[in-house]
Amino acid sequence: MRSCGVLLPVSSLPSEYGIGCFSKEAYEFVDKLAEAGQGYWQILPLGPTSYGDSPYQSFSTYAGNPYFVDLEELAKLGLIKEAELKKFNFGKNSKKIDYEKIYNSRFKALKTAFDNAKKLIKSGKFKLEGSESLEKFKKTNSLWLDNYSLFMAIKDSQNGVSWSEWEEGLRLRKPETLKKYKEKLADEIEFYVFIQWMFDVQWKKLKKYANDKGIKVIGDVPIYVAFDSADAWANPELFQFDENFTPIAVAGCPPDAFSATGQLWGNPLYDWDYHKKTGYEWWMKRMARAFELYDTVRIDHFRGFDTYYSIPYGRKDAVVGKWKKGAGYALFARMKEVLGEVDVIAEDLGYLTPSVIKLVKRTGYPGMKVIHFAFYGGAETTYLPHNHVANSVVYTGTHDNETTRGWYRGLDKKVKRFANEYLNIQTEDEKEIVWEIIRNAYMSVGNLTIIPMQDFLCIDNAARINTPSTLGGNWEWRMGKKDFTSKLAKRMLKLATTYGRVAERRETKEE
């Protein structure tokens, strides 16, 4: 069935508290998506961010981002006073996230709420109707929650340094040392547990609201975990580490036309032989968690399951490295056995070898087609709409690309001439050119079309979310409160109707 959706990270939503979250503005955004005939909301990973603020470098592949907890909801629960919230500085720029201010203010607000919650929980006066209790949440999620909360509490006590710099007993997870810190940091551990509970309650409520409106949520699972994460610290056997839990090799991409030195990501690489012996148990649990959070999962850097680029640890760039064999189809065959038929999107962008193409085809997962990539070759380029296949997801651009307006503005004359001819662009109005490019994405035979919100708003690169391989200035853009108008929703609906992509809308009791 043909459908369409919008790409907008939760962090990019408007809110009163410096960053997008599960606040009333999120619900209003869902309402607008439904009004616009959209069937999907793509949100990127929901995990807690670390250095660089990227959702693809998270402290946990399981946990939720504390920044997304709605503070106003905590106020309604009597855990913090609205007057107290007004004292915090969350940043004054409504179009840009100030992560330093967010870090300092959000955690203070959350800790205030936690301190008040402790008293209410102890007295038996704190209950959330329609949600599982704190104790049940702990039990249900102990697989990852225990390690994550301990990891974060220890990290705070160590002034935020990487676990590789902790004392040996902590770094190597010696039982007697862990016991000492569990006792010493009991309250801090409980704080992180409580915040994850609040995250879980609020996210499930928002997701149900979207689902009831006929909107499915697309989330991301990055192929790799961050080195400085609870996942790597608590499960060293999963990775290519030496006896001191130091990486032997790390992930990245080799030099290409875009980078003479390649991309050094620095993520630890998996010990695929170990994973195979366990029946890919960790991956099955990770994916099961992902499908608790999302309706559809986009797996990032899918080619890494076929072959991955291995860079010796300690290198300053990605010039020296080797391609090695990944998990291959065996992991996805196992996933089908354990999880059944699930909705997965394979991020199959970049240089694709015949074996990668074969792997994607064998899984049956739809791949991605990005219009921005379509005009740099001839008529046979697979990203050109006339070469698309039904089992694909069509984007103008992704979170890693320029906005469409910025991309088009920067095209060289030859490429722009071809794009104009192909897209039948007969105007010099940049906003209308963006809409013409969106229209071509909607025209595609691809079953699903996803458009970044910045493109529907026709904003230039001032709204770019991320520039890969750069530090600073990324993941900061936010949509304005009044940007998503009824007029815009009406135009989106008309486009979706014209090309047979309008989502079936569920009627709920509230309506």
BAZAVO-374290 format. One line per 5 residues: number of its first residue (from 1); their letters; for each residue x negated, y, z of C-alpha. Coordinates in Angstrom, 3 decimals. Layout:
REM BAZAVO-374290
NUM	A	X,Y,Z | ...
***
This chain:
REM BAZAVO-374290
1	MRSCG	0.000,0.000,0.000 | -1.316,3.449,-0.915 | -1.857,5.895,1.906 | -3.845,8.947,2.951 | -5.356,10.490,6.020
6	VLLPV	-7.539,13.174,7.547 | -11.052,13.027,8.975 | -11.427,15.164,12.095 | -13.513,14.192,15.141 | -11.770,14.613,18.496
11	SSLPS	-14.492,17.092,19.465 | -13.446,19.361,16.575 | -9.896,19.835,17.849 | -8.975,23.172,19.428 | -8.544,23.316,23.217
16	EYGIG	-8.871,25.767,26.090 | -11.950,24.061,27.503 | -14.734,24.417,24.968 | -14.402,21.132,23.104 | -11.650,19.068,21.526
21	CFSKE	-10.121,16.523,23.894 | -6.927,14.568,24.637 | -5.038,17.763,25.380 | -1.727,19.094,24.045 | -3.582,20.326,20.947
26	AYEFV	-4.382,16.707,20.031 | -0.685,15.834,20.151 | 0.132,18.911,18.068 | -2.440,17.783,15.498 | -0.751,14.380,15.300
31	DKLAE	2.596,16.117,14.767 | 1.120,18.085,11.895 | -0.354,14.921,10.336 | 3.085,13.336,10.394 | 4.603,16.504,8.915
36	AGQGY	2.011,16.331,6.126 | 2.849,12.706,5.227 | -0.497,11.386,6.467 | -0.866,7.784,7.611 | -4.361,7.846,9.136
41	WQILP	-6.488,9.914,11.471 | -10.226,9.159,11.288 | -12.007,10.296,14.450 | -15.613,8.949,14.454 | -17.006,7.183,17.591
46	LGPTS	-15.482,8.005,20.978 | -18.561,7.164,23.067 | -20.392,9.435,25.539 | -22.991,11.497,23.693 | -26.631,11.872,24.680
51	YGDSP	-29.520,14.044,23.494 | -28.597,15.763,20.229 | -24.855,15.452,20.942 | -24.329,12.878,18.195 | -21.525,10.338,18.673
56	YQSFS	-23.811,7.908,16.831 | -26.384,8.082,19.651 | -24.329,7.108,22.664 | -25.104,6.039,26.233 | -22.676,3.159,25.712
61	TYAGN	-21.039,1.358,22.816 | -18.066,0.569,25.074 | -17.477,3.650,27.223 | -15.504,6.777,26.344 | -16.781,10.354,26.240
66	PYFVD	-16.060,12.179,29.541 | -15.782,15.428,27.558 | -12.557,14.132,25.994 | -10.688,13.769,29.295 | -7.954,16.395,29.389
71	LEELA	-8.558,18.669,32.389 | -5.029,20.052,32.278 | -3.670,16.538,32.727 | -5.895,16.127,35.790 | -4.427,19.389,37.094
76	KLGLI	-0.897,18.033,36.573 | -1.880,14.990,38.637 | -2.905,17.296,41.477 | -6.616,16.479,41.179 | -7.812,19.983,40.389
81	KEAEL	-6.178,23.403,40.522 | -5.750,25.450,37.366 | -7.259,28.398,39.221 | -10.420,26.327,39.763 | -10.618,25.500,36.052
86	KKFNF	-10.549,29.185,35.185 | -13.737,29.728,37.186 | -15.790,27.504,34.874 | -17.490,28.787,31.721 | -16.776,26.331,28.900
91	GKNSK	-17.990,28.678,26.177 | -16.212,31.643,24.627 | -16.492,30.745,20.936 | -13.310,28.927,19.902 | -14.902,27.795,16.592
96	KIDYE	-18.103,26.365,18.041 | -18.984,23.963,20.883 | -21.581,25.144,23.393 | -22.826,21.792,24.671 | -24.984,23.252,27.436
101	KIYNS	-22.000,25.051,28.954 | -19.782,22.013,28.389 | -22.243,19.725,30.168 | -22.586,22.008,33.167 | -18.905,22.901,33.521
106	RFKAL	-17.122,19.697,32.512 | -18.954,17.444,34.927 | -18.448,19.879,37.808 | -14.718,19.958,37.038 | -14.560,16.175,36.724
111	KTAFD	-16.416,15.672,40.005 | -14.003,18.027,41.763 | -11.106,15.954,40.404 | -12.820,12.744,41.491 | -13.384,13.979,45.048
116	NAKKL	-9.708,14.835,45.346 | -8.665,11.540,43.741 | -10.695,9.553,46.283 | -8.650,11.010,49.132 | -5.354,10.329,47.371
121	IKSGK	-6.356,6.792,46.356 | -7.456,6.026,49.920 | -4.107,7.208,51.272 | -2.220,5.237,48.610 | -0.652,8.400,47.191
126	FKLEG	-2.292,8.306,43.752 | -0.497,6.159,41.204 | -0.140,6.475,37.460 | 3.220,5.253,36.230 | 3.037,3.160,33.078
131	SESLE	-0.745,2.680,33.385 | -2.834,-0.047,34.976 | -4.266,0.640,38.420 | -7.886,1.557,39.016 | -8.599,-1.875,40.470
136	KFKKT	-7.057,-3.645,37.501 | -8.983,-1.396,35.107 | -12.223,-2.301,36.891 | -11.486,-6.003,36.632 | -10.378,-5.883,32.987
141	NSLWL	-13.465,-3.937,31.877 | -16.141,-5.319,34.201 | -18.033,-6.732,31.193 | -19.347,-3.267,30.332 | -18.081,-0.947,33.064
146	DNYSL	-20.359,-2.230,35.827 | -23.510,-1.781,33.768 | -22.466,1.570,32.310 | -21.494,3.178,35.627 | -24.672,1.928,37.304
151	FMAIK	-26.797,3.074,34.360 | -25.340,6.593,34.394 | -25.598,6.938,38.178 | -29.254,5.880,38.112 | -29.926,8.157,35.147
156	DSQNG	-28.527,11.146,37.043 | -30.700,10.269,40.045 | -33.753,10.194,37.730 | -33.089,13.687,36.332 | -31.779,12.274,33.061
161	VSWSE	-35.005,10.678,31.813 | -34.856,7.604,29.568 | -34.638,4.219,31.323 | -38.002,3.340,29.770 | -39.526,5.861,32.234
166	WEEGL	-37.811,4.486,35.341 | -39.731,2.618,38.020 | -40.537,-0.963,37.109 | -37.885,-2.504,39.361 | -35.157,-0.485,37.655
171	RLRKP	-36.576,-0.740,34.157 | -36.885,-4.521,34.357 | -33.623,-4.855,36.339 | -35.124,-6.666,39.323 | -32.237,-7.810,41.558
176	ETLKK	-33.579,-6.373,44.819 | -34.128,-2.931,43.241 | -30.692,-2.914,41.596 | -29.077,-3.875,44.910 | -30.803,-0.966,46.652
181	YKEKL	-29.608,1.547,44.055 | -26.065,0.159,43.991 | -25.825,0.835,47.724 | -27.594,4.192,47.539 | -25.520,5.463,44.586
186	ADEIE	-22.157,3.856,45.419 | -20.225,7.138,45.253 | -21.884,8.240,41.996 | -21.145,4.847,40.438 | -17.499,5.135,41.444
191	FYVFI	-17.343,8.596,39.838 | -18.256,7.169,36.428 | -15.770,4.327,36.895 | -13.006,6.799,37.723 | -13.724,8.984,34.681
196	QWMFD	-13.608,5.959,32.391 | -10.258,5.057,33.910 | -8.929,8.539,33.172 | -10.338,8.347,29.645 | -8.653,4.994,29.081
201	VQWKK	-5.270,6.149,30.365 | -5.288,9.351,28.336 | -6.606,7.848,25.099 | -4.087,4.988,25.126 | -1.298,7.502,25.608
206	LKKYA	-2.487,9.644,22.676 | -3.070,6.647,20.407 | 0.423,5.288,21.170 | 1.862,8.695,20.336 | 0.069,8.646,16.973
211	NDKGI	1.120,5.054,16.262 | 4.743,5.887,17.113 | 4.531,8.665,14.521 | 3.389,6.134,11.918 | -0.253,7.224,12.086
216	KVIGD	-3.096,4.738,12.470 | -6.427,5.657,14.018 | -9.714,4.913,12.236 | -12.737,4.749,14.517 | -16.398,4.047,13.932
221	VPIYV	-18.740,1.339,15.128 | -22.356,2.358,14.485 | -24.398,-0.696,13.520 | -27.094,0.214,16.051 | -27.012,1.267,19.691
226	AFDSA	-29.176,4.023,21.151 | -32.376,2.920,22.880 | -31.508,5.076,25.883 | -28.209,3.334,26.522 | -26.612,0.990,29.012
231	DAWAN	-26.373,-1.562,26.181 | -30.151,-1.732,25.608 | -31.045,-1.504,29.303 | -28.601,-4.183,30.451 | -29.056,-6.580,27.511
236	PELFQ	-32.731,-6.549,26.458 | -32.478,-10.094,25.110 | -30.309,-8.796,22.259 | -33.099,-6.685,20.794 | -36.604,-6.928,19.402
241	FDENF	-38.326,-6.026,22.695 | -41.587,-7.243,24.187 | -41.943,-8.625,27.733 | -41.907,-5.079,29.158 | -38.682,-4.249,27.278
246	TPIAV	-40.544,-1.967,24.898 | -39.327,-2.048,21.262 | -41.497,-3.952,18.799 | -39.877,-2.201,15.857 | -37.129,0.375,15.327
251	AGCPP	-34.522,1.272,12.717 | -34.594,3.795,9.905 | -34.612,4.224,6.133 | -37.585,4.267,3.754 | -38.722,7.288,1.735
256	DAFSA	-36.443,8.211,-1.170 | -35.568,11.135,-3.433 | -34.121,13.024,-0.470 | -36.983,12.462,1.994 | -40.653,11.815,1.232
261	TGQLW	-41.206,10.374,4.712 | -37.916,8.486,5.060 | -35.647,8.590,8.103 | -36.890,7.448,11.522 | -33.752,6.766,13.579
266	GNPLY	-35.561,5.069,16.443 | -32.730,2.676,17.390 | -33.774,-0.751,18.676 | -33.373,-3.572,16.169 | -31.387,-6.714,16.886
271	DWDYH	-32.896,-10.115,17.446 | -30.571,-11.766,14.969 | -31.884,-15.266,15.753 | -30.767,-14.816,19.358 | -27.364,-13.491,18.294
276	KKTGY	-26.873,-16.464,15.982 | -27.607,-18.918,18.826 | -24.880,-17.309,20.949 | -22.304,-17.378,18.174 | -22.656,-13.586,17.940
281	EWWMK	-20.944,-13.355,21.335 | -22.029,-9.779,22.085 | -20.845,-8.585,18.690 | -17.496,-10.318,19.138 | -16.974,-8.567,22.461
286	RMARA	-18.107,-5.258,20.987 | -15.688,-5.522,18.067 | -12.859,-6.664,20.335 | -13.376,-3.496,22.372 | -13.374,-1.419,19.172
291	FELYD	-9.993,-2.830,18.184 | -8.655,-1.934,21.622 | -9.557,1.678,20.882 | -8.769,1.893,17.155 | -6.379,0.431,14.587
296	TVRID	-9.012,0.335,11.848 | -12.777,0.201,12.317 | -15.316,1.693,9.932 | -18.629,-0.119,10.371 | -21.457,2.353,9.826
301	HFRGF	-24.570,1.441,7.745 | -23.067,-1.821,6.522 | -26.073,-2.622,4.366 | -28.060,-3.248,7.567 | -26.185,-6.535,7.995
306	DTYYS	-27.651,-7.723,4.696 | -31.183,-6.381,5.067 | -32.501,-3.814,7.510 | -35.527,-1.554,7.416 | -37.970,-2.336,10.214
311	IPYGR	-40.464,0.361,11.274 | -43.293,-0.509,13.719 | -42.663,1.121,17.090 | -44.684,4.258,17.688 | -44.736,5.504,14.098
316	KDAVV	-44.008,9.209,13.577 | -42.166,8.651,10.285 | -40.583,5.874,8.194 | -43.286,5.598,5.517 | -44.552,2.268,6.880
321	GKWKK	-41.871,-0.363,7.180 | -40.447,-3.618,5.814 | -37.050,-4.828,4.691 | -35.953,-7.859,6.695 | -32.972,-10.186,6.544
326	GAGYA	-29.977,-9.255,8.693 | -27.109,-11.304,10.097 | -25.409,-11.659,6.715 | -21.950,-13.094,6.196 | -22.197,-15.433,9.202
331	LFARM	-21.352,-12.615,11.614 | -18.187,-11.674,9.739 | -17.113,-15.286,9.328 | -17.405,-15.616,13.093 | -15.466,-12.386,13.577
336	KEVLG	-12.609,-13.793,11.520 | -12.612,-16.947,13.666 | -12.551,-15.016,16.931 | -10.531,-11.895,16.107 | -8.457,-13.046,13.148
341	EVDVI	-7.578,-10.677,10.310 | -8.606,-7.172,11.279 | -8.785,-3.875,9.405 | -12.398,-2.980,8.647 | -13.926,-0.371,6.332
346	AEDLG	-17.469,-1.079,5.161 | -19.661,2.027,4.984 | -21.525,0.885,1.878 | -23.103,4.208,0.862 | -26.709,4.807,-0.173
351	YLTPS	-28.914,2.510,-2.214 | -27.075,-0.777,-2.643 | -28.812,-3.942,-3.753 | -26.897,-6.731,-5.526 | -26.954,-8.756,-2.285
356	VIKLV	-25.312,-5.908,-0.321 | -22.611,-5.557,-2.966 | -22.088,-9.318,-2.815 | -21.787,-9.246,0.992 | -19.164,-6.470,0.970
361	KRTGY	-17.192,-8.308,-1.701 | -17.351,-11.587,0.218 | -15.992,-10.018,3.409 | -13.068,-8.555,1.486 | -13.470,-5.244,3.308
366	PGMKV	-12.854,-2.049,1.341 | -15.947,-0.001,0.596 | -16.251,3.789,0.356 | -16.151,6.069,-2.687 | -17.350,9.653,-2.185
371	IHFAF	-16.462,12.238,-4.833 | -19.518,14.359,-3.970 | -21.750,11.528,-5.214 | -19.967,11.113,-8.538 | -21.579,13.646,-10.878
376	YGGAE	-25.279,12.876,-10.760 | -25.261,10.027,-13.275 | -23.321,9.091,-16.361 | -19.806,7.846,-16.957 | -20.615,4.499,-15.361
381	TTYLP	-21.264,5.951,-11.901 | -19.122,3.942,-9.488 | -18.152,7.049,-7.507 | -16.331,8.593,-10.481 | -12.584,8.159,-9.936
386	HNHVA	-12.019,6.258,-13.192 | -14.404,3.570,-11.917 | -12.773,3.145,-8.509 | -11.120,-0.107,-7.470 | -7.951,-0.525,-5.430
391	NSVVY	-9.792,-2.077,-2.469 | -11.653,1.083,-1.527 | -11.390,4.196,0.637 | -11.861,7.454,-1.254 | -13.380,10.542,0.346
396	TGTHD	-14.249,13.960,-0.990 | -17.134,13.937,1.500 | -17.903,12.480,4.918 | -18.985,13.937,8.265 | -22.592,13.764,6.988
401	NETTR	-21.913,15.787,3.837 | -21.504,19.431,3.075 | -17.929,20.622,2.972 | -16.511,20.381,-0.543 | -16.472,24.159,-0.947
406	GWYRG	-20.103,24.375,0.172 | -21.103,21.425,-2.014 | -19.471,22.822,-5.146 | -20.958,26.269,-4.580 | -24.470,24.803,-4.438
411	LDKKV	-24.305,22.567,-7.538 | -26.863,23.217,-10.264 | -25.516,24.311,-13.632 | -25.766,20.924,-15.350 | -24.002,18.991,-12.593
416	KRFAN	-21.362,21.719,-12.155 | -20.659,21.707,-15.890 | -20.050,17.935,-15.830 | -17.923,18.195,-12.667 | -15.805,20.985,-14.176
421	EYLNI	-15.227,19.011,-17.338 | -14.436,15.780,-15.542 | -12.162,17.351,-12.933 | -10.519,19.678,-15.482 | -11.356,22.723,-13.387
426	QTEDE	-10.070,25.847,-15.125 | -10.295,28.405,-12.357 | -13.035,30.298,-10.547 | -11.068,30.431,-7.306 | -13.150,28.296,-4.911
431	KEIVW	-10.173,27.380,-2.756 | -8.203,26.095,-5.732 | -11.278,24.217,-6.960 | -11.406,22.401,-3.608 | -7.745,21.460,-3.990
436	EIIRN	-8.424,20.175,-7.518 | -11.176,17.938,-6.154 | -8.842,16.702,-3.409 | -6.186,16.030,-6.053 | -8.640,13.839,-7.986
441	AYMSV	-9.312,11.846,-4.820 | -5.558,11.378,-4.359 | -5.196,10.306,-8.011 | -7.689,7.465,-7.533 | -6.485,3.855,-7.590
446	GNLTI	-8.181,3.444,-4.205 | -5.573,2.329,-1.683 | -6.608,4.852,0.935 | -7.795,8.455,0.586 | -9.353,10.286,3.543
451	IPMQD	-10.076,14.011,3.348 | -12.123,15.947,5.941 | -9.999,18.627,7.596 | -12.507,21.317,6.562 | -11.683,20.550,2.926
456	FLCID	-7.951,20.956,3.424 | -8.816,24.271,5.086 | -11.130,25.130,2.148 | -13.982,26.229,4.454 | -17.572,26.504,3.260
461	NAARI	-20.657,25.029,4.965 | -20.068,27.133,8.056 | -17.811,24.209,9.002 | -20.292,21.446,8.222 | -20.266,18.903,11.056
466	NTPST	-23.635,17.177,10.640 | -26.802,17.411,8.577 | -28.614,14.047,8.864 | -32.234,13.995,10.099 | -31.926,17.443,11.704
471	LGGNW	-31.744,18.490,15.337 | -29.666,21.384,16.570 | -26.558,22.981,15.153 | -24.760,19.674,14.528 | -21.431,18.383,15.868
476	EWRMG	-20.419,21.914,16.890 | -17.651,22.978,14.509 | -14.090,23.276,15.819 | -10.832,23.906,14.049 | -8.927,27.044,15.058
481	KKDFT	-5.607,26.769,16.896 | -3.619,28.284,14.070 | -5.546,26.760,11.142 | -3.273,23.766,10.494 | -0.156,25.629,9.437
486	SKLAK	3.229,24.334,8.310 | 2.458,25.834,4.899 | -0.672,23.703,4.650 | 1.204,20.609,5.875 | 3.823,21.180,3.182
491	RMLKL	1.153,21.347,0.461 | -0.487,18.170,1.769 | 2.890,16.414,1.816 | 3.600,17.458,-1.769 | 0.250,16.024,-2.875
496	ATTYG	0.824,12.785,-0.966 | 4.309,12.478,-2.469 | 3.100,13.096,-6.018 | 0.532,10.307,-5.832 | 2.532,7.788,-3.826
501	RVAER	0.577,8.086,-0.574 | 3.222,9.281,1.911 | 3.124,7.270,5.113 | 6.189,5.440,6.326 | 7.290,7.409,9.347
506	RETKE	8.673,5.625,12.365 | 11.652,7.114,14.116 | 11.172,7.095,17.869 | 13.668,7.439,20.695 | 12.318,10.892,21.498
511	E	13.174,12.037,17.977
***
